[in-house]
Amino acid sequence: MTAVEAFKLGYAKLNEYKLLWLCLRGVFIFLAFVITHYAGFVTGFPIWVISAAAVDMFPTFSALFIFYVTFCYSVARVMGFVISQFIVSMSIFFTGADRRGHKFKWLRKYVVNYKGRSDEESAYYWGMTVFAGVGLLFLTYVTPSGFTLSAIPVLAVAVLTFAAILKTDILVAKPSKLVRKLKKRPKYRGNLISGMGFVFFGVVLSLSYYAGVLRFERLIKEKPIDYASSSLKANLVVLISNKDSVLGIEETESAISWIYSSGDVVMRTYERKSESKQSDDIETEQGAKAG
C-alpha cells in the first residue's frame, strides 16, 4: 500500500466518525489561529531572540491568550444575558403589552408575550455577546491607542473585500439573478458558502496576526519592573514570563538590551542609542538650562 492510498484510507475512516473529525478540524483551526497570532507577536523580536526563546515561550503565550479569550467570553456572556433581558422586557412593556383592564390580565399578557419572544431574545443575546467579547478583548489585550490604520492593514482590508466580492459573482451578474441562483441551485449555494468560508477564514487569520502585532506594541510601552531571580536582576519591560524563564527589554540612558533568562542561562544583547538622539537630548537640556 502506497502512502497516498494509506492517506485516503485514513481519511475515509475519519469520515465514518464525523464528530471526531469535526473536533479534530476545530482543534487544527484553533491552533492555526494561535500560531498565527504568535507569529504576529514575535515579528518585532530580534532574530536571536526568536531562535533562543520562541519555542520555549510559545506554551506560556498560548495559555495566556486562551485565558484572555475565555475571560472576555465569560464576562461578555453575562453582559449579553443582562442586556438582552433588559431590551426584550422593556420593548414588550412599552410596545407589546395592553395595560387596559385588570392589572393581572395585562400582566398575564406581558408574561405570555415575554415567553413567546425567545428568538428575539436569542438574537440580542448572541449579538451583544459577540460585540462585548470582541470589545473587551480589544480593550484588555491590546492598547486602543496602538490601533492605527497604516498602509498595510488598509491594503489587506481592501484585498480581502475585493476577494469577497469576486466570490459572490456580484460583478458579473445582477443581484436578482444571484438570489434566484441561491434559492434554486443547492450546488451553487454550497460552493458560495464554501468560498465565503475560505475568505472568512483568511480574514480571521489576518486579524489574529495583526492582533499579535498590537499585543507586542502594547507590552513594549509598559513601564519596567524590578525583576529578580537566582540568575538575573534587572529593571525589565517584561514581554513573556513563566516560572523559570523571562523575556524582556532593559533600557538605560545609553543602551537598550534584549534579555532572555532561562534557568541558569542568561542571554543579553546591547544596542546603543543613536548618537543623533543623544546629541538632540543634550541640546534640549542645554536650551532648558539657558532658559
DAWOFEN-V472066 format. One record per residue. N is the residue number from 0. RES is the residue in one letter. SS is DSSP state (hx for helix, st for strand, lp for the rest). OMEGA is omega in whole degrees, 0 to 359 (NA if undefined). D_LAST is the distance of its C-alpha to the last C-alpha in Angstrom with 1 decimal. Layout:
n = <N,N>
res = <RES,RES>
ss = <SS,SS>
omega = <OMEGA,OMEGA>
d_last = <D_LAST,D_LAST>
//
This chain:
n = <0,1,2,3,4,5,6,7,8,9,10,11,12,13,14,15,16,17,18,19,20,21,22,23,24,25,26,27,28,29,30,31,32,33,34,35,36,37,38,39,40,41,42,43,44,45,46,47,48,49,50,51,52,53,54,55,56,57,58,59,60,61,62,63,64,65,66,67,68,69,70,71,72,73,74,75,76,77,78,79,80,81,82,83,84,85,86,87,88,89,90,91,92,93,94,95,96,97,98,99,100,101,102,103,104,105,106,107,108,109,110,111,112,113,114,115,116,117,118,119,120,121,122,123,124,125,126,127,128,129,130,131,132,133,134,135,136,137,138,139,140,141,142,143,144,145,146,147,148,149,150,151,152,153,154,155,156,157,158,159,160,161,162,163,164,165,166,167,168,169,170,171,172,173,174,175,176,177,178,179,180,181,182,183,184,185,186,187,188,189,190,191,192,193,194,195,196,197,198,199,200,201,202,203,204,205,206,207,208,209,210,211,212,213,214,215,216,217,218,219,220,221,222,223,224,225,226,227,228,229,230,231,232,233,234,235,236,237,238,239,240,241,242,243,244,245,246,247,248,249,250,251,252,253,254,255,256,257,258,259,260,261,262,263,264,265,266,267,268,269,270,271,272,273,274,275,276,277,278,279,280,281,282,283,284,285,286,287,288,289,290>
res = <M,T,A,V,E,A,F,K,L,G,Y,A,K,L,N,E,Y,K,L,L,W,L,C,L,R,G,V,F,I,F,L,A,F,V,I,T,H,Y,A,G,F,V,T,G,F,P,I,W,V,I,S,A,A,A,V,D,M,F,P,T,F,S,A,L,F,I,F,Y,V,T,F,C,Y,S,V,A,R,V,M,G,F,V,I,S,Q,F,I,V,S,M,S,I,F,F,T,G,A,D,R,R,G,H,K,F,K,W,L,R,K,Y,V,V,N,Y,K,G,R,S,D,E,E,S,A,Y,Y,W,G,M,T,V,F,A,G,V,G,L,L,F,L,T,Y,V,T,P,S,G,F,T,L,S,A,I,P,V,L,A,V,A,V,L,T,F,A,A,I,L,K,T,D,I,L,V,A,K,P,S,K,L,V,R,K,L,K,K,R,P,K,Y,R,G,N,L,I,S,G,M,G,F,V,F,F,G,V,V,L,S,L,S,Y,Y,A,G,V,L,R,F,E,R,L,I,K,E,K,P,I,D,Y,A,S,S,S,L,K,A,N,L,V,V,L,I,S,N,K,D,S,V,L,G,I,E,E,T,E,S,A,I,S,W,I,Y,S,S,G,D,V,V,M,R,T,Y,E,R,K,S,E,S,K,Q,S,D,D,I,E,T,E,Q,G,A,K,A,G>
ss = <lp,lp,hx,hx,hx,hx,hx,hx,hx,hx,hx,hx,hx,hx,hx,hx,lp,hx,hx,hx,hx,hx,hx,hx,hx,hx,hx,hx,hx,hx,hx,hx,hx,hx,hx,hx,hx,hx,hx,hx,hx,hx,hx,hx,lp,lp,hx,hx,hx,hx,hx,hx,hx,hx,hx,hx,hx,hx,hx,hx,hx,hx,hx,hx,hx,hx,hx,hx,hx,hx,hx,hx,hx,hx,hx,hx,hx,hx,hx,hx,hx,hx,hx,hx,hx,hx,hx,hx,hx,hx,hx,hx,hx,hx,hx,hx,lp,lp,lp,lp,lp,lp,hx,hx,hx,hx,hx,hx,hx,hx,hx,hx,hx,hx,hx,lp,lp,hx,hx,hx,hx,hx,hx,hx,hx,hx,hx,hx,hx,hx,hx,hx,hx,hx,hx,hx,hx,hx,hx,hx,hx,lp,lp,hx,hx,hx,lp,lp,lp,lp,hx,hx,hx,hx,hx,hx,hx,hx,hx,hx,hx,hx,hx,hx,hx,hx,hx,lp,lp,lp,lp,lp,lp,lp,hx,hx,hx,hx,hx,hx,hx,hx,hx,hx,lp,hx,hx,hx,hx,hx,hx,hx,hx,hx,hx,hx,hx,hx,hx,hx,hx,hx,hx,hx,hx,hx,hx,hx,hx,hx,hx,hx,hx,hx,hx,hx,hx,hx,hx,hx,lp,lp,lp,lp,st,st,st,st,lp,lp,lp,lp,st,st,st,st,st,st,st,st,st,lp,lp,lp,st,st,st,st,st,st,st,lp,lp,lp,st,st,st,st,st,st,st,st,lp,lp,st,st,st,st,st,st,st,st,lp,lp,hx,hx,hx,hx,hx,hx,hx,hx,hx,hx,hx,hx,hx,hx,hx,hx,lp>
omega = <180,180,180,179,178,178,179,179,177,178,178,177,179,179,176,177,189,181,178,180,178,178,178,178,177,178,180,179,179,177,178,178,182,181,178,177,179,177,176,180,184,180,181,181,168,183,183,178,178,181,186,193,188,182,182,184,183,178,180,179,180,179,179,179,178,177,179,181,180,180,181,178,180,178,180,178,177,179,179,179,182,183,180,178,180,183,182,182,180,179,176,183,184,185,190,185,176,186,176,179,183,186,181,178,181,175,177,176,179,180,180,178,181,180,183,182,181,180,178,178,179,179,177,183,183,177,180,179,179,181,181,180,178,180,179,179,180,183,184,187,177,180,179,180,179,181,181,179,177,186,184,177,179,178,179,178,180,181,181,177,178,177,179,178,179,180,184,181,184,180,184,180,179,179,180,178,177,180,179,179,179,182,190,183,180,180,178,178,178,178,179,179,178,180,179,175,177,178,179,177,177,179,181,176,179,178,179,178,182,176,175,177,179,178,178,180,176,184,183,180,180,179,179,178,176,181,180,174,181,183,186,170,184,175,194,159,188,176,176,180,170,187,187,188,176,175,183,182,176,182,175,181,186,187,173,185,167,184,173,181,179,183,178,183,177,176,185,175,181,174,181,176,184,181,180,179,179,179,177,179,180,179,179,178,179,179,180,178,180,179,NA>
d_last = <86.3,83.3,79.7,79.6,82.7,81.3,78.1,80.1,82.3,79.4,77.8,81.1,81.4,78.0,78.9,81.8,79.3,77.1,75.2,74.3,73.3,71.1,69.4,68.8,67.3,65.0,63.9,63.3,61.3,59.1,58.6,57.6,55.0,53.6,53.6,51.9,49.3,48.7,48.6,45.7,43.9,44.3,43.2,39.7,41.0,41.2,44.8,45.3,44.4,46.9,49.5,49.0,48.2,49.1,52.8,52.3,49.6,51.6,53.8,50.9,49.0,52.1,53.0,49.5,49.8,53.3,52.1,49.4,52.0,54.6,52.3,51.0,54.6,56.0,53.4,53.9,57.7,57.3,55.0,57.4,60.4,58.9,57.6,60.8,63.0,60.9,61.0,64.8,65.7,63.8,65.0,68.6,68.1,66.8,68.9,71.7,73.3,76.0,75.7,78.9,81.7,81.8,78.5,79.9,81.1,77.7,76.2,78.7,77.9,74.2,74.9,77.1,74.5,71.9,74.0,74.9,71.4,70.8,69.9,67.2,66.0,65.8,64.0,61.3,61.1,60.6,58.3,56.0,56.3,55.2,52.4,51.1,51.6,49.6,46.9,46.7,46.7,43.9,41.8,42.5,42.9,40.2,36.9,37.3,33.8,34.9,37.8,36.8,39.5,38.7,41.2,43.5,44.2,44.8,47.2,48.9,49.5,50.9,53.2,54.6,55.1,57.0,59.0,60.0,61.1,63.2,64.9,66.0,67.7,66.2,65.6,69.3,71.1,71.0,69.7,73.2,74.8,72.4,73.2,76.9,76.5,74.6,77.4,80.4,79.3,78.5,77.9,75.4,73.7,73.6,72.1,69.5,68.5,68.5,66.2,63.8,63.8,62.8,59.9,58.8,58.9,56.6,54.2,54.0,53.6,50.7,49.0,49.7,47.9,44.9,44.7,44.5,41.6,39.8,40.7,39.0,35.9,35.9,36.4,33.9,31.2,32.5,30.6,31.9,34.4,35.7,39.0,41.5,45.0,47.5,46.1,42.4,39.4,36.2,33.4,34.8,34.4,38.2,39.9,43.6,45.1,48.6,50.4,50.4,47.7,44.1,42.0,38.3,34.9,32.7,29.1,27.0,23.7,25.7,28.8,30.7,34.2,37.3,39.6,43.2,45.2,48.9,51.0,50.5,49.0,45.2,43.9,40.3,38.5,35.0,32.8,29.8,26.7,26.1,24.2,22.4,21.0,19.9,18.2,16.4,15.3,14.1,12.1,10.5,9.8,8.5,6.1,5.1,5.4,3.8,0.0>
//
